[in-house]
Amino acid sequence: MERSVRSPGPLSVSGPDRLCFAPEPVLSAEGMNACGDDRGSASAQRISRLAGSLVLIASVLIAPVAVAQDVPAEAPASDPKADAAMHRALEWLKANQKASGGWESGNHGEMTSVTSLAVMAFLSAGHVPNEPGPYREAIERGVRYVLRNQKPNGFLVSNPSHGPMYCHGISTLMLAEVVGMAPSSSLADEIRPALVRAVELILKAQARKKPKDQEGGWRYQPDSIDSDLSVTGWQVMALRAAKSAGCAVSAEPIEKAIAYIKRCAHKDGGGFAYQAGGGPVNNPRTGTGTLALEICGEHLSPEAVAGAEYLLKHAPQWSSDYFFYEVYYAPQAMFQVGDKYFRGYYPKLVKVLLDHQDKNGSWLAGGGNDRTGGRVYCTSMAVLALAVEYRYLPIYQR
């Protein structure tokens, strides 16, 4: 499958703490606004890092930076059937984009969350804005739909929903991935101020006073005083991607998120529950908890390894609840933990997806919440799963 992405160079920020910035020149959101396009000025380069437990800053991004440490110069060998399935799916997504640039979520109308998942589906296959390609226009229209729907407080929500922090986390993740893959594009310049505000909202939502066992996580609303693993997973993904794109947070919020995620881990039998303190374990939650720990720098922690072992023992099933949620999180989690786990799980997932793709190129779950999310949601999640091995998205990197 032809892709328009250019091979990236080496990652400029490294170190064992995968969510802490190196001490490089940075700009605050305020500094970005004051300096305008003069991101390379000497005075801007000398602005010091802001102190405090909640700090968000946007880095000075002058030249194209890395999207990954270990992206190969060429895409790794892939299954031709999976490639063909992805191509049909992307064509279907392109054909079903709305005039506004957004995509619909089942019967819920256009939403920033599903639109962002669709944009990331194109990105995951190597298609980027600001480069010639069959999906450039679709990507750029989708991104601008999300930007137009950002609220003054930074909230990336176009349609009131059961859990708007889902929409916000997913959309923040998408914006950061676009900047990470096309940092010198004009679209990235449009995104950066919005990304700063979006991440600030995530950090403020986490910092609200909550009961002890709920601290460190997120829930449905920015002012929620409880937490759950599902919403928390998207916010952690967004913060990790924003870090790679040039935004920074202090270590404290990440440490609090790690502590909350570990409180959701089951001590006996592995896996993760929906909230801290216990509850049923399943593949989607376990994929979420395992991946969140891995990308927060808790590589091969006891909880992450136990989660991976749980997923090895519980093969993906088309009929399972929240199958497409598992489709997104679990393969990434297994890839991060290591090849033994990834190779033991991933081929089974690919087979299930290929067996259930509809003739028009889309996917639709057989029932449950996945089905109410609609074809765009299911199709986007399927493409994001099939593209894990390509490692084009910065968030997919080890």
N, C-alpha and C positions, 0 to 999 in steps of 0.2 A: 504494500500500500504506500503510495507516494506521500511524503510529508514535506512541509515547508520549513521545518525548524532548522536552525543552524547549530552545529555542534558547539557546545559551550566549552569554556576553558575551566581551569581548576578553581575550586571554591576559595574565596579570599578570606573567609572567616573559618577558623577551625578550633579544635579544642574539645576536651572531654565533656564540658557542659554545653549541650547542644542548643540550649535556649538562652545562653548568656552571650552578649556581644563582646567581641574583642575591643580594646580601647582605641577605636578609630575615630577620626573626625566625624562629628554628627551635628545635625540640626534638629531643634525642637520644632513642633508644629508652628509655634509662634515665629521661630526663626525662618522657617520656610516661607511663611506668608510675607515676612518683612523683606526677605532677600529676593523673592520672585524667582526669575529664571537664572539668577546669578549663583548657581549652586557651586561653582568652582572658585569663588572669590576667596582670597586669603583670609579675610575676616571671618567668613562663614566657616572655613576649615578650623578656625581656632575656638569655635564655640564649645564650651565644656559640657560634659555629660551632666544632666540634671540629677540631683540627689533625691533620695526618698524611697519609700517602699513601693510606690506606684509611679513609675516613670515611663513615659512613651516618647520616643524620639525617632525622627526619620533621618536616615543617613544621607550623606552627600553621595549621590549616584551619578557619576559623570560618564564613565565608559561602561559598556556592557560587562556585567559581572557574572560570576558563575551561577548556574542553576543547580549544580551538584558536584560532589567530589568524585563520583565514580560513574558518571554517564559515559558510555562508550562512544567512540568517534562515530560509529555506525550503530544503528538499532540492532539489538541482539536477534538471533534467529528466532523466528516465531512460527506458530502453527498457521499454515495457509488458510485453514478453515476459520480460525479465529480472526485472521486478517480480513477475510471476506465478510465475516459477520459484522465486524466493526465498520467496514465501509458501508454496508447496507444500513446499519444503524445511524451513522452520521448523515447519510443522505436523507433518511427519514426525519431526523431531527432538523436538518436544514429546511426541509419542505414544510415542517409544522411550526416554524417560528412565526410569531404574530407580527402584524404591521408595526407595533410599538417597539419591537426588538425583544420582547419577552416571550416566555413560554408558559403554558398553562399547566396547572397541577390538578389533574382530574376535573372534578366539578367545582374546584375552589377558585377558578380564574387564574389570571397571571400572578406569579409570585416571584420575588427576588431569589428565593431558595432554589426552586426548580430551574429558573433561568440560569443561575450560577452553576448548577450541576451540569446543565447542557453545555455551557461555555467550557467548563473543565473537561467534558468529554472530548471536545475538539482539541483542546490543549494536550490532553493525555496521549492523543494519537500523533502529536508532533506538529500540529497546525497552530500558528501564532499570528497575532495581529502585526501589522506593519511589514508583512512579508507576502509576496505573491502566493496565492493558493486558492483552492475552491471554496474554502470556508472563512476566509478573512472577513468578509462583510458580515457574515452571521455572528462571528465572534465579537466584532467591534460593536455591532448593534446590541448584542446581549449585554456587553459590559456597560454601555451607555444607558441602557434601560435601568440597570441596577444603580448607577450613579445618579440618575435623575430622581430616583425614589429614595435617596438618603434624606432623612429628616435632619432638622437643624441640630439636634443633639447627637448626631452621628449614626442613628439607628437606620439600618439598611432593610427596611420593610415596606413593601408596597401594598400588602393585603393583610388586614388584621386576621390573625389565625390563633389556633389553640396554643401554639408555642412560638411566639415571634423571635425568641432568642435562637431557635433553630435557624430561622431565615437569616438572622444577623450573622451567626457564626459561619454558616455555609457561604454567604456572600462575601464576608471578610476574607475567608480562605481563598475564594476565587480571585478577588482583586489582588491579593498578595501574589498569587501564582502568575497572574498576567504580568505584574511588575518583575517578578523573578525570571520569567522567560523572555521578556522583551523590555529590558530596563531602559534602553535609550530611545524607545518609541514615544511619539507624541501622546499616545494613549496612556502610557505609564505616567507621563507628566500630569495628565488629568486625574489619574487615580490617586497619586501620592497624598494630597491633602485629605481626600475622603478616607483613605486607609488609616491615616493618623487618627482621625475622629472616631472611626469604627473601633480601632483597638483601644482607644481611651475608654469607650463605653464598656467594652468587655472587662477591662480592669476595674472600672468603677463598680460594675455589677458584682464582681467577685468580692470587692472590699466591703460590701454592705454587712452590717452586723447580723450574724446568724447564730443559731444554736451551735454548740461546740462540734457536734458530729456532722453538721452541714457546712462547716467552714471549708473554704478552698474550692468549692464547686459552683456550678451555675444551675439555674432552672429556667422556667418558661419566660419570665419577665425580667427586665433589668433591675427591678426592685424586689424580686423574689427573696424570701428569707430562708428558703430551703434549697436543696440541690439534688440533682440526679446524674447518673453516669452518662446518659445519652446526650443531654444538652452539654454537659461538661466536655465530652469528647470533641464536639465541633468547635468549642471555644479554644481548646488546647491545640487542635489542628490549625485554627486560624492564627493563633499566636506563633506557632512554630513556622508557618509559612511567612508571616509578617516579619519575623526575625530574619529569615533568609532574604527577604526583599529589601531589608534595610531599616526596619523598625526594631526598637529595643524595648524590653521590659526589664525591671530589676529582678533579681533572683527570687525574692520573697514570694511574689504571686505564683511562680512556677513551683516552688517548694510546697506551697499550700495546696496547689492542685494535685501534685503527686501524693501528698498525704491523704487527700480526700479519695482519690482513685484507689489507693491501697486499702482504705477502709471499706471499699466495695468488693474487695477480693474475698472469695471463699477460702477459708483455711483448710477445709477438708474436701479433697476432690478437684481443687482448682476451679477456675472460672470466675466470673464477676456477676454481681447482682445489680439490680437497677439503682438501688440506693444503699448508702452505708448502713451496716447493721444486719445485713442478711437479706433473704429473699431468694426467689428462684433464679437459677443460672441458665443461660442459653448461649448459643453461638454468637448472635449479634452483640450482646453485652460483653461477652468474653473477648471478641475481636476488638471492641471499642476500648476496653480497659487495657488490654495487652498493647495495642498500638499506641495509646496515649502514654503509657509508661516508657515505651521504647523511644518515642520521639522526644520525650522530656529528658533523655539521657540515662534512664534507668535500664540500660541494656542488660539483658539476661538477669534481671532481678528475680528473686524467687517467685514473685507474683506473676511476672511476665512469662517465665518459663512454665509455670503451672497452667497459665492460660493457654499457651501454645500446646501443651500436652493435652489439655481438654479438647481443643479443636481437632487435634489429630485423632482422638478417639470418637469424635462426633462429626461424621462426614456431612457436608452440606446436602440438604434435602429441599427439592423444589416446593414441597408442600408445607415446609416449616413456616412458623410465624416470623414475620419481618425478614423474609429471605433476602430481599434486596438491600436491607441494612447490613446483613452479614456479608453480602457480596462486596460492599464497599470496604468495610473495616477488616474483615478476617484475612483476606489475601495480603493486604499491606502489613498487617501484624505479623503474619508468618514470614513474610519476606524480611522484615526487620529482625526477627529473632534469629533466623538463619536458614541455610539451604535445606537442612534435614527436615525442618518443619514445613518450609514452603513447598518442597518437592513432594512431601507426603500428603499435602492438602490441595494444592492448587490445581493439578490435573483433574481432580474430581469435580472441582467447581466449574472449570472450563467446560467439561462434558455436560454438566447440568445446563449451563447457559446455552450451549450450542444446540442441545436437544429441544430447547423450549423457545427459541427465537421464532417469531411469527414470520410469515412469508413476506410481509411488507418491510421487514428489517427491524421492527420494534419488539419490545417485550412488554408483557402485562402479567402481573402476578395473578395466581388463581383465586386469591381471596385475601381477606384481612386488610389491615391498614396499608400495606404495600399497594393493593389494588386501588384503594381510594386515592392514593397519591397520583395515579394515572400513568399513562404510557411514557410520557416524557421523563418522569421520575425513574421508572423502572429501566427504561432504555439507557438513560444517562449513567445510572449506577452500574449497569451491565458493561457498558463501554469502559468505564473507569476501572472495573475489575479486569477486563481483558487486556488493558493497557499497562498493568503493573510492571510487567517485564520490560517494557520499552524504556521506562525510567525517564521519560521526558519531563513530567511534572516534578518540580523541585521537591515537593513533599514526599515523593516516592523514593528519595535517595536514602541510602544507608549512611 
